[in-house]
Amino acid sequence: MAKKSVASLQTGSKRLTKAIKMVKSEKTGAYTFVESIMAPDLVNDWLNNK
């Protein structure tokens, strides 16, 4: 699980964070990466959800 504030995502008064998490596929068992851009206060909730 990673959290990174990217300078190009910070536009005007809005601060955005790009969050990346690894998700294990139930069918194959392989890991994939899921990326999302959101407000920094929502990142922990998003990372804790399965």
Biotite code that builds the C-alpha atoms (Angstrom):
import biotite.structure as struc

atoms = struc.array([
    struc.Atom([0.000, 0.000, 0.000], chain_id="A", res_id=1, res_name="MET", atom_name="CA", element="C"),
    struc.Atom([1.403, 3.329, -0.999], chain_id="A", res_id=2, res_name="ALA", atom_name="CA", element="C"),
    struc.Atom([0.395, 6.935, -0.735], chain_id="A", res_id=3, res_name="LYS", atom_name="CA", element="C"),
    struc.Atom([2.087, 9.642, -2.761], chain_id="A", res_id=4, res_name="LYS", atom_name="CA", element="C"),
    struc.Atom([1.305, 13.317, -3.250], chain_id="A", res_id=5, res_name="SER", atom_name="CA", element="C"),
    struc.Atom([2.154, 14.200, -6.830], chain_id="A", res_id=6, res_name="VAL", atom_name="CA", element="C"),
    struc.Atom([3.007, 17.806, -7.686], chain_id="A", res_id=7, res_name="ALA", atom_name="CA", element="C"),
    struc.Atom([1.125, 17.664, -10.987], chain_id="A", res_id=8, res_name="SER", atom_name="CA", element="C"),
    struc.Atom([-2.065, 16.635, -9.149], chain_id="A", res_id=9, res_name="LEU", atom_name="CA", element="C"),
    struc.Atom([-2.050, 19.737, -6.956], chain_id="A", res_id=10, res_name="GLN", atom_name="CA", element="C"),
    struc.Atom([-4.160, 22.228, -8.888], chain_id="A", res_id=11, res_name="THR", atom_name="CA", element="C"),
    struc.Atom([-5.215, 25.521, -7.357], chain_id="A", res_id=12, res_name="GLY", atom_name="CA", element="C"),
    struc.Atom([-6.746, 25.055, -3.926], chain_id="A", res_id=13, res_name="SER", atom_name="CA", element="C"),
    struc.Atom([-7.400, 21.320, -4.323], chain_id="A", res_id=14, res_name="LYS", atom_name="CA", element="C"),
    struc.Atom([-4.804, 18.849, -3.069], chain_id="A", res_id=15, res_name="ARG", atom_name="CA", element="C"),
    struc.Atom([-5.117, 15.391, -4.569], chain_id="A", res_id=16, res_name="LEU", atom_name="CA", element="C"),
    struc.Atom([-3.289, 12.190, -3.729], chain_id="A", res_id=17, res_name="THR", atom_name="CA", element="C"),
    struc.Atom([-2.629, 9.183, -5.935], chain_id="A", res_id=18, res_name="LYS", atom_name="CA", element="C"),
    struc.Atom([-3.064, 5.985, -3.922], chain_id="A", res_id=19, res_name="ALA", atom_name="CA", element="C"),
    struc.Atom([-1.900, 2.582, -5.135], chain_id="A", res_id=20, res_name="ILE", atom_name="CA", element="C"),
    struc.Atom([-2.729, -0.752, -3.524], chain_id="A", res_id=21, res_name="LYS", atom_name="CA", element="C"),
    struc.Atom([-2.061, -4.381, -4.360], chain_id="A", res_id=22, res_name="MET", atom_name="CA", element="C"),
    struc.Atom([-5.117, -6.606, -4.714], chain_id="A", res_id=23, res_name="VAL", atom_name="CA", element="C"),
    struc.Atom([-4.920, -10.388, -4.905], chain_id="A", res_id=24, res_name="LYS", atom_name="CA", element="C"),
    struc.Atom([-7.169, -12.009, -7.506], chain_id="A", res_id=25, res_name="SER", atom_name="CA", element="C"),
    struc.Atom([-9.374, -14.752, -6.080], chain_id="A", res_id=26, res_name="GLU", atom_name="CA", element="C"),
    struc.Atom([-9.423, -16.716, -9.348], chain_id="A", res_id=27, res_name="LYS", atom_name="CA", element="C"),
    struc.Atom([-5.721, -16.803, -10.270], chain_id="A", res_id=28, res_name="THR", atom_name="CA", element="C"),
    struc.Atom([-3.994, -15.760, -7.051], chain_id="A", res_id=29, res_name="GLY", atom_name="CA", element="C"),
    struc.Atom([-2.012, -13.125, -8.940], chain_id="A", res_id=30, res_name="ALA", atom_name="CA", element="C"),
    struc.Atom([-1.559, -9.624, -7.561], chain_id="A", res_id=31, res_name="TYR", atom_name="CA", element="C"),
    struc.Atom([-2.682, -6.550, -9.470], chain_id="A", res_id=32, res_name="THR", atom_name="CA", element="C"),
    struc.Atom([-2.275, -2.867, -8.715], chain_id="A", res_id=33, res_name="PHE", atom_name="CA", element="C"),
    struc.Atom([-5.302, -0.604, -8.325], chain_id="A", res_id=34, res_name="VAL", atom_name="CA", element="C"),
    struc.Atom([-4.717, 3.152, -8.609], chain_id="A", res_id=35, res_name="GLU", atom_name="CA", element="C"),
    struc.Atom([-7.018, 5.979, -7.611], chain_id="A", res_id=36, res_name="SER", atom_name="CA", element="C"),
    struc.Atom([-6.734, 9.761, -7.339], chain_id="A", res_id=37, res_name="ILE", atom_name="CA", element="C"),
    struc.Atom([-8.590, 11.275, -4.393], chain_id="A", res_id=38, res_name="MET", atom_name="CA", element="C"),
    struc.Atom([-8.506, 13.804, -1.572], chain_id="A", res_id=39, res_name="ALA", atom_name="CA", element="C"),
    struc.Atom([-5.840, 13.022, 1.079], chain_id="A", res_id=40, res_name="PRO", atom_name="CA", element="C"),
    struc.Atom([-8.407, 12.547, 3.865], chain_id="A", res_id=41, res_name="ASP", atom_name="CA", element="C"),
    struc.Atom([-10.106, 9.669, 1.989], chain_id="A", res_id=42, res_name="LEU", atom_name="CA", element="C"),
    struc.Atom([-6.959, 7.621, 1.333], chain_id="A", res_id=43, res_name="VAL", atom_name="CA", element="C"),
    struc.Atom([-6.886, 5.608, 4.575], chain_id="A", res_id=44, res_name="ASN", atom_name="CA", element="C"),
    struc.Atom([-10.529, 4.580, 4.193], chain_id="A", res_id=45, res_name="ASP", atom_name="CA", element="C"),
    struc.Atom([-9.909, 3.496, 0.587], chain_id="A", res_id=46, res_name="TRP", atom_name="CA", element="C"),
    struc.Atom([-6.788, 1.482, 1.513], chain_id="A", res_id=47, res_name="LEU", atom_name="CA", element="C"),
    struc.Atom([-8.598, -0.310, 4.347], chain_id="A", res_id=48, res_name="ASN", atom_name="CA", element="C"),
    struc.Atom([-11.523, -1.439, 2.140], chain_id="A", res_id=49, res_name="ASN", atom_name="CA", element="C"),
    struc.Atom([-11.182, -4.718, 0.298], chain_id="A", res_id=50, res_name="LYS", atom_name="CA", element="C"),
])
